[in-house]
Amino acid sequence: MKLSVVHSTRYRYAAQVSRSTQYIRLTPCAALRQRALEWTLELPGPAVTLRDAFDNLTHVLTLDQPHEEIRIVARGTVDVDDADDGEPAGRINPKVFLRSTPLTQPDEAIRAFVEPMRAVVRTRPLIGVSDLMNAVLDRMPYRKGVTAADTTAAKAFAAAAGVCQDHAQVFIAGCRALGVPARYVSGYARMPDRETVASHAWAEAWLGTRWVSFDISHARTLASGHIKLAIGLDYLDACPVRGVRLGGGDEDLSTAAEVSSQG
């Protein structure tokens, strides 16, 4: 399936920003199930291109002149396979993704929640991890406005609700507590019943010989509507845009993503 994407991100500031640097991960990564046929980034200035610690293609945009707005637009077409047969390890040892971070540290409540699944995960890992995916969504229905970008997995789990970022991070925390390497994925997801979506997040678990994807918010493995952008230990490693600035006061962020099928 060919998917067309237009994704705009706009930052507006209450006062002038004297200097800012944005780390932009808005280019589809190289993966077995997807191929970028065309892809462009519209930026307000030149950017340096590099590979970060997780091999994500990253554009570093530094603006040295005073500004009150930053607008970034990503657009292109990606050919995505209908099936997802998993991904090989790549150059990073999967055991790296057993390491917890402040956003994914499992607390006692998460550890107690996943412990009954340990035996199944040990003997039938795909079934056990799938059970974990479903259990997380049952425990935490999708609900906006309950959490924020800096909400930890433990706090989202205690709130018993959240969005895709929270589902992914609680799932990852649970996997790691069970000894299963897991990593955060940012990207896009087009659902059959709607064309316009926000950026989406899911997770991948290392099951013996491959990375298997789990879209916790939709309680399923990947389908042809998913486009993968970046991976990391948590949201901060893989988020599409992350930056620092001097000045500017209050910030207003608006994003919009349109994903449509070309058949």
N, C-alpha and C positions, 0 to 999 in steps of 0.2 A: 504494500500500500504506500502511495506517495502522499505525504502530509506537507501542507504549506503552513508556515508559521510567520506571524508578525507579532513581535513582543516589544512593547515600549516601556521604558522606565524613566520617570521624571522626578528629580529632586528640586524642590523650591525652598529657599531659605528666607527667613525674616529680615536678615541683614546680609551685607556682602561677605562672602567667603574670600579670604586672602589667598589661600592655597588649599588644594585638595588632591588626594590620590585615591583612585577607585581601582579595585581588583575585580575584573570582569570575567566571569566564566559563563559565557553565553554562546559557545560554539559546540555543536554536537560532537561528542567524543567518538573516537574510533572504536567500534564494537562490531561483533559478528552479525548482529541482527539489524544494523542500520548503516546507511550510507548517505552522507550529505551530498546531494546533487548540486546544490548551490547554496551559499550562505554568505551574508554580508553583515557587518556591524557599522552603524552610523554613529560616530562619536564626535564630540565637540572639539576634538584636537587629536594630534598623533598619539599613538600608544605603543608601548614596548610589548612584544609578544614573547612569552616564555612558557615553560612547563613547570608547574608547581611540584611540591613533594609527592603528590598523588598522581602525577603525570597528566593532570588536567591542563588543557590549553587555556592559558590565562593572558588577558590583555591588561596591562597596567597603564592607566590613564592619569597623568599628572597635569593639573591646571595651575599655572603660576600667576595668572592674571586674576584680579578680583572678578567674582561672578556671583550671581544670585540664583542661578538655575543650571542644572545639568540634565541633559536629555540623551538617552541611549536607546537606539532602536536596533533590534536584531531581526533579520528576515531571511527566509530561504525555504528550500524544499528538501525534504529528507525521505528517502525510500526505506521503509521499515518492513521487516518480515512479519508474517502473521504469527509464527511460533517463536518461542524463546527457549532455546536449548541450553542456556547458561553460557558463562564466559570462563575461559581458562584463568589461571592465577595472574598471568602477566609478570612484570618485573618486580612487583612488591609481594613479599611473602605474606600469605593470608594471616599468619599469626600476628602480624602487626595490628590487625583489626580485632584483636582480643583486648586491646588496651582501652580502658575507660577514660572519659574526659569529664570535665565538670558538668557538661550538658547531658551525658549519658551514664553517669555513675548510678548503678542500681542501689537503692536503699533496701532496708529490711522488708518493706512492703512488697517491692518488686521481686526480691529474692523468694519470699514466701509464695508469691503468686505463681512463679514459674517452677518451683520445686516439684510439684506433682507431675510435671511434663518431662522430668529428667530421664526417666527410664525409657520412655518412647523415643525421645531425641537420641538416646544412646543406641537403641536397636533399630529404629526406623526413622532416621533423621529427617527425611522429607516430610513424612506424616507428622512427626513431632513439631517441627518448625511451622508447618501449616496450621497445626492446632494452636500454636502460640499466636500466630497472626490473627486467627479468628477470635481467640480469647481476648486479645488486646482491644479489638474493635468492640466486642461485647461489653468489655469493662469501661471503655472510653468512647462513647458515641461521638461522631463528628459534630462539632459545635464551634462556631466562630465566637470570638470575643471573650473567651475564657482564659486564653493564654497569650503570650507575646513572644517575640523572636528570641528573647533571652530566658524563656521558661525552661527549667531543667526537666528531664524525664521524670524524676521523682515528684516534682511539684505537679506536673501534668497528670501523672498517675493518681496522685492524691485528689486532684480536682475532678477526676472521673469523666473528663471530656477534653476535647482538643481538636486540632486540625491535622493535616497530613504530616507536618513537621513533628508534632508531638507523637503521633502514632509511630512514625519511623524511629524516633529516638527511644521511646519506651520499648519497642520491639527489639532494637539493637541492644539496649541495656539487658533485656531478658535473655537474648541469645548469648551474650558474653557471659552472663551469670551461669549459663548452662554449658559454657566451654565451647560455644560455636562462634567463630569469627563472623562479624557482621559489619557492614559499612553503609553509610548514608548516601543516597543518590538524589540529585536534583535534576529536574527536567520538565517535560510537558506531558500531559495526558489528555487525549481527546476521548471523551465518553460518547457512546453511540447516541445518547439522547440530547447532546448539546455540542455546539461548535466552539463556544468561547469559554476558556478556562483560565484560571490563574496558573502561575508556575506550580508544578506539582513536586512532591517528594515521596520517595519510597525507600526500600532497603534491599540489600543483597546479603544472603547468608552463604558461607562457604560450607558446602555439603560434600566433603570428601575429595572431589576432583574438579569442582566447578563452582562458580558463583551463581546462585539461583535468586531471581528477583521476586520480591513480595510487595505488592501494593496493598498495604495494610488498610488504608482508608476505603478501598473498594473490595477488600477481602478476596484477593485473587492474585495469581501470578500475572506476569505481563502479557498484554495483548498487543495488537498491531497499532494501537493508538498512543503508545508511549515513545517519547524521544528522550534519550539520556544525554545530559550535559556534563555532569561532574560527579565525582565521588569524594568521600572523606570519612573521617572518624565521626563527624557530627555535622550539624547544620553550618557551623562557622567555616568548616573546611570546604564545603561544596556549594554554598549559597551563590546565586547568580551574580550578585553585585555586593561588594563590601568595601567600605572606604573609611578614610580618616580626613579631617579638615581642621583648618584654623579659622575661627570666627563663624559667622552665619546665624547664630542664635537658633531659634526653633526651626525644625525641619519638617517639610510636608512631602511625603513620598506617595506617588501614585504609579500603579503598574496596570498594564492590560496586555493580555495575550490572546491571540486568535489562532486557532488551529483548525484547519479545514482539510478535508480529504479530496484528493484528485482521482480517487479510484484505485 
